[in-house]
Amino acid sequence: MTNDQPHAAKLEFGRYFAASLIALAIDVAVLLAAAQVMHYLLAATVGFVVGSVVSYLLATRWAFRRRRLDGRAHAEFAVYALVGVFGLGINDLVIFLAVGSAGLPLLAGKLVAAGITFLFNFAVRKRVLF
C-alpha cells in the first residue's frame, strides 16, 4: 500500500457519500411525491430506483477513479443494479418495519433505511466494482 492509497480511499468515500446525498435527495423527493398517489412501499421502491440511477451515474463519472469493469458499461451497470436489488430489499424492509411496525413517519423511516443501505451499498460496490 502506498502513502496515497489511504488518501485516495478517503477521497473516494467522500465523493461517494456526496453522490449518495444527491441521489438520496432525489430518492426522497420521488418517494414523497409518489406516496401521495400510491402505497408507501411502492413509492419507496420507485424513489429508490430513480435514486440508484443517479447514484450510478455520479459514482462512475465522479466518485471512483478506478473501475474494475471499465469499458464494459453493460456488465458494470448489471452488477451495480444487482447490488442495488439487495439494497432495495434492505431499504423496503427497514421502511416497512419503521413505518408499518414502529409507527415512525415515512420520512424518518426512509432516513433510517438510507443510512443502513448506504453502508451496505458502499461496502459491496467498493469491493466488487471499484
Sequence and secondary structure as in RCSB ss.txt:
>XXXX:A:sequence
MTNDQPHAAKLEFGRYFAASLIALAIDVAVLLAAAQVMHYLLAATVGFVVGSVVSYLLATRWAFRRRRLDGRAHA
EFAVYALVGVFGLGINDLVIFLAVGSAGLPLLAGKLVAAGITFLFNFAVRKRVLF
>XXXX:A:secstr
  THHHHHHHHHHHHHHHHHHHHHHHHHHHHHHHTTTS HHHHHHHHHHHHHHHHHHHIIIII S  TTTT HHH
HHHHHHHHHHHHHHHHHHHHIIIIIIT   HHHHHHHHHHHHHHHHHHHHHHHT 
